[in-house]
């Protein structure tokens, strides 16, 4: 009898360990581990990621714009948190220490995660929402959820979301290669089909319809302004090369040659051409499941049918999820997205236009 009970206890222990991913701990030291002050941090961060070259490292307590000098809300938040310019932890559980930076980026206050991957490889993830920039300070706090490091952000609510003069708190955890709102109880939705449609706007917003099915034929109808997202980056690089050339004919000739060289690297990429027409492909089951995992983590069927903030641009998207029980749910997504998980899903679906092997039909 005692042996039986002992075996049952062991089974329970091992099953619990399988449900909770084990933390590997810091197994590799990098420069991040030795940083102790803002000067060291600034010198390191600029070398680690060039996008941080104009970032000013200021703790939220020391960030004192004249407009907020007498702010009771800021004074309250100042008292709530110790002064700190950075937070260290291994947020993605890869054995390397990551670091959270606070400060001013241009005209706005930002919180940025500098993620470490070893071998002097780093990347940045914005924790402050790019669609809702703020000049009010944002206060990050390190917390642990089931031994997993997470970040709580405290700041003033956005006037766009009718939250002004309120303290807004978010709990963010590293999930799906970014930081998302922590969800204690993700759903397990049985998705059969996904339809995603982006409309036009007063500018050059992409217009397309996307229908995805698991391990079956999926469809993409490109209507207007569907350009490869890497096109802009390449054009910016070419502009830097040709910017110092005074002769306009010579500048245009070099630009054309550089574009030709980029196109010849991958003739099928349609890098500088607008994609139009009807396409299809067989969507891999694992890729479909990855999209479904985001939908589950969002608790999609609990979202408001109309999400986020309408902008003057006028673009809207419509996302319809079909479930295997015959039900479905549609939500409207406007350009400025304040739900991080929904923003991730929005960009993942939009990127499918270019990272899949579509065949014209």
WOWO-V544664 format. One record per run of one state. SS is the DSSP state (hx for helix, st for strand, lp for the rest). FROM is the first residue (numbers start at 0). TO is the last residue. If there is no record, write none. Layout:
ss=SS from=FROM to=TO
ss=SS from=FROM to=TO
//
This chain:
ss=lp from=0 to=0
ss=hx from=1 to=18
ss=lp from=19 to=29
ss=hx from=30 to=33
ss=lp from=34 to=36
ss=hx from=37 to=47
ss=lp from=48 to=48
ss=hx from=49 to=51
ss=lp from=52 to=53
ss=st from=54 to=56
ss=lp from=57 to=64
ss=hx from=65 to=67
ss=lp from=68 to=70
ss=hx from=71 to=79
ss=lp from=80 to=84
ss=st from=85 to=88
ss=lp from=89 to=96
ss=st from=97 to=104
ss=lp from=105 to=106
ss=st from=107 to=115
ss=lp from=116 to=120
ss=st from=121 to=125
ss=lp from=126 to=128
ss=hx from=129 to=131
ss=lp from=132 to=132
ss=st from=133 to=133
ss=lp from=134 to=137
ss=st from=138 to=144
ss=lp from=145 to=146
ss=st from=147 to=155
ss=lp from=156 to=157
ss=hx from=158 to=160
ss=lp from=161 to=165
ss=st from=166 to=174
ss=lp from=175 to=176
ss=st from=177 to=180
ss=lp from=181 to=189
ss=st from=190 to=197
ss=lp from=198 to=205
ss=st from=206 to=212
ss=lp from=213 to=215
ss=st from=216 to=223
ss=lp from=224 to=228
ss=hx from=229 to=241
ss=lp from=242 to=246
ss=hx from=247 to=264
ss=lp from=265 to=275
ss=st from=276 to=281
ss=lp from=282 to=283
ss=hx from=284 to=297
ss=lp from=298 to=298
ss=hx from=299 to=301
ss=lp from=302 to=304
ss=st from=305 to=306
ss=lp from=307 to=307
ss=st from=308 to=308
ss=lp from=309 to=314
ss=st from=315 to=322
ss=lp from=323 to=326
ss=st from=327 to=333
ss=lp from=334 to=334
ss=st from=335 to=335
ss=lp from=336 to=338
ss=hx from=339 to=354
ss=lp from=355 to=357
ss=st from=358 to=359
ss=lp from=360 to=360
//
